Each structure stands twice: as C-alpha cells, then as structure tokens.
Amino acid sequence: MQLLDEILQTAEKLTDEQQRDLLNYARALTQPLIKPSGDLLIEHQKDFHFEPGELDLMLRVIEEDCERIDWDAWK
C-alpha cells in the first residue's frame, strides 16, 4: 500500500473536526519555516505581556549566550 493511500484510509476514519485539524496540519507543513528575527519580535512586542525587568533579563541572556545559538536547529 502506498503511503498516500494509507493516509487517506486513516483520514476517512477521523471525525470532521479531526479531518479539519489534519488538513490544517498538512497545510502548515507545506509552509516555509521562518527564521527567528529580532525585528519580528519588536514589531509584535505589543502582543506580549512581560513583567517589569523580564525584557532586560532576556536581553542580557541573549547578549551573553548568542554565540551558543545553533540557528540551523530552527529549520
């Protein structure tokens, strides 16, 4: 049995809601990954709610540990 046939047979056993979730997941898998960007974080900073001092702590950690980030691990 081919993989696509098996996927279709399995999907037929799911509820409508589960099938929608599966479709959304499959669509998400086809989207390119977005490389993390500080500009993106700054652009959406109003959407985050941090306690006072947390941003300063994050900035210090980023500045101290940046050389240890494996950017390829985000792909």
C-alpha positions as CSV (number, residue, x, y, z in Angstrom):
1,M,0.0,0.0,0.0
2,Q,1.4,3.4,-0.9
3,L,1.8,6.0,1.8
4,L,-0.8,8.4,0.3
5,D,-3.4,5.6,0.2
6,E,-2.7,4.8,3.9
7,I,-3.0,8.5,4.8
8,L,-6.4,8.7,3.0
9,Q,-7.7,5.5,4.6
10,T,-6.7,6.8,8.1
11,A,-8.2,10.2,7.4
12,E,-11.5,8.6,6.5
13,K,-11.8,7.2,10.0
14,L,-11.5,10.6,11.6
15,T,-14.3,12.9,12.6
16,D,-14.9,16.0,10.6
17,E,-13.2,18.1,13.2
18,Q,-10.2,15.8,13.2
19,Q,-10.0,15.9,9.4
20,R,-10.0,19.7,9.6
21,D,-7.2,19.6,12.1
22,L,-5.3,17.1,9.9
23,L,-5.8,19.4,6.9
24,N,-4.6,22.5,8.8
25,Y,-1.5,20.5,10.0
26,A,-0.7,19.3,6.4
27,R,-1.0,22.8,5.1
28,A,1.3,24.1,7.9
29,L,3.9,21.5,6.9
30,T,4.0,23.0,3.3
31,Q,4.8,26.5,4.6
32,P,8.4,27.6,4.7
33,L,9.9,27.9,8.1
34,I,10.5,31.5,9.3
35,K,14.0,32.2,10.7
36,P,13.7,34.0,14.0
37,S,14.1,37.7,13.7
38,G,14.6,40.3,16.4
39,D,12.8,42.8,14.1
40,L,9.8,40.5,14.1
41,L,9.8,40.3,17.9
42,I,10.0,44.1,18.2
43,E,7.2,44.5,15.6
44,H,4.9,42.3,17.7
45,Q,6.1,43.4,21.1
46,K,2.6,44.9,21.9
47,D,1.2,41.4,21.7
48,F,3.4,40.2,24.5
49,H,2.9,40.8,28.2
50,F,6.1,40.7,30.2
51,E,6.6,41.5,33.9
52,P,8.9,44.5,34.6
53,G,12.5,43.6,34.2
54,E,11.9,40.5,32.1
55,L,12.9,42.1,28.9
56,D,16.1,43.4,30.4
57,L,16.9,39.9,31.6
58,M,16.1,38.4,28.2
59,L,18.4,41.0,26.5
60,R,21.3,40.2,28.9
61,V,20.9,36.4,28.3
62,I,20.8,36.9,24.5
63,E,23.9,39.1,24.6
64,E,25.8,36.7,26.8
65,D,24.8,33.4,25.1
66,C,24.2,34.4,21.5
67,E,27.4,32.7,20.3
68,R,25.9,29.4,21.5
69,I,22.7,29.5,19.5
70,D,22.5,26.9,16.7
71,W,20.4,28.7,14.1
72,D,20.3,25.6,12.0
73,A,18.4,23.8,14.7
74,W,15.4,26.1,14.0
75,K,15.0,24.8,10.5
